Amino acid sequence: MATKTQMKILIVDDSAPNRSLMAKILDGLGYTNHVDSPDGMDALKKLNSDPFTLVLLDWNMPQMSGIDLLRTIKRSQTLRHVAVIMVTANGELENVKAAISLGVTDYIVKPVAANALKEKIDRLMLKFS
């Protein structure tokens, strides 16, 4: 697994303030190699043109929802290895189960606390180190 500075992270959320907040949290945790995307279609283009280690993915977005992007990632021969953490206000058990059934790596319910995100990413890094 990549080091903190090597780990390339894609932040996918239709809310610019949420993307900015996630970027600031990541920067504060030492994960400075990140790019953002406003929707699933744009994210898919970025994923197909550049290698990413992790996607932080919102559920509710225009163009392509987060769950549809997750499904696309996990069905793709070239993208299925990318870790995906859903970062969403959808904390209902049905939604969590749906994401797990599609292969989500982890799940965080908004609002996001820096320590919760750190814990999830650290766990992911340990799993693949």
C-alpha positions in Angstrom: 0.0 0.0 0.0 1.1 3.5 -0.7 2.5 5.9 2.0 0.4 8.8 3.1 1.9 11.1 0.5 1.8 8.5 -2.3 -1.8 7.4 -1.6 -3.9 9.1 -4.3 -7.5 9.8 -3.1 -10.5 10.9 -5.1 -13.1 12.9 -3.2 -16.5 12.6 -4.9 -19.3 14.8 -3.6 -21.7 17.2 -5.4 -21.3 19.7 -2.6 -18.2 22.0 -3.0 -18.1 22.8 0.7 -18.1 19.1 1.6 -15.3 18.5 -0.9 -13.3 21.3 0.6 -13.9 20.1 4.1 -12.8 16.5 3.2 -9.7 18.0 1.5 -8.8 20.0 4.6 -9.3 16.9 6.8 -7.1 14.8 4.6 -4.4 17.5 4.4 -4.4 17.7 8.2 -4.0 13.9 8.4 -1.1 14.0 6.0 -2.9 12.7 3.0 -2.1 15.5 0.6 -2.3 13.7 -2.7 -6.0 14.1 -3.5 -8.3 15.3 -6.3 -12.0 16.1 -6.2 -15.0 15.5 -8.4 -18.5 16.9 -8.3 -20.4 13.8 -9.5 -20.1 10.2 -10.4 -19.7 10.7 -14.2 -16.7 13.1 -13.7 -15.3 10.7 -11.1 -15.5 7.8 -13.5 -13.6 9.7 -16.1 -10.9 10.5 -13.6 -10.7 6.9 -12.3 -10.3 5.6 -15.9 -7.5 8.1 -16.7 -5.4 8.1 -13.5 -4.7 5.4 -10.9 -6.3 6.1 -7.5 -5.8 4.1 -4.2 -9.0 5.3 -2.5 -12.3 6.9 -3.4 -14.3 8.9 -0.7 -17.8 8.7 -2.2 -21.0 10.5 -1.4 -24.3 8.7 -2.2 -26.6 11.4 -3.4 -25.3 13.1 -6.5 -26.6 14.2 -9.9 -25.4 12.5 -13.1 -24.5 9.2 -11.4 -25.2 8.4 -7.8 -22.5 7.2 -5.5 -24.1 3.7 -5.2 -24.1 3.5 -9.1 -20.5 4.6 -9.2 -19.6 2.0 -6.6 -21.3 -0.7 -8.6 -19.4 0.4 -11.7 -16.1 0.4 -9.9 -16.5 -3.0 -8.4 -17.7 -4.5 -11.8 -14.7 -3.1 -13.6 -11.7 -5.4 -14.2 -9.4 -2.3 -14.0 -11.0 -0.5 -11.1 -12.2 -3.2 -8.7 -9.0 -3.0 -6.7 -9.7 0.6 -5.7 -10.8 1.0 -2.1 -14.1 2.9 -1.6 -15.3 4.5 1.6 -18.9 5.8 1.4 -19.1 9.2 3.1 -22.8 10.0 3.2 -25.8 11.2 5.1 -27.5 7.9 4.2 -27.0 6.0 7.4 -30.0 3.7 7.1 -29.3 0.1 7.6 -30.7 -0.8 4.1 -28.2 1.6 2.5 -25.3 0.3 4.4 -26.2 -3.3 3.5 -26.6 -2.3 -0.2 -23.1 -0.7 -0.2 -21.6 -3.8 1.6 -23.2 -6.1 -0.9 -21.5 -4.2 -3.7 -18.1 -4.3 -2.1 -17.7 -1.0 -0.3 -14.5 -1.0 1.8 -16.0 1.1 4.6 -18.8 3.5 5.5 -18.9 6.8 7.3 -22.1 8.7 8.1 -21.9 12.5 7.8 -21.0 14.8 9.5 -17.5 13.5 9.2 -15.1 13.7 12.1 -11.4 13.8 11.3 -10.6 11.0 13.8 -13.3 8.7 12.3 -11.8 9.3 8.8 -8.3 8.8 10.1 -9.3 5.5 11.7 -10.9 4.2 8.5 -8.0 5.1 6.3 -5.4 3.8 8.8 -7.3 0.5 8.9 -7.3 0.3 5.2 -3.6 1.0 5.0 -2.9 -1.8 7.6 -5.1 -4.2 5.6 -3.0 -3.7 2.5 0.5 -3.2 3.9 
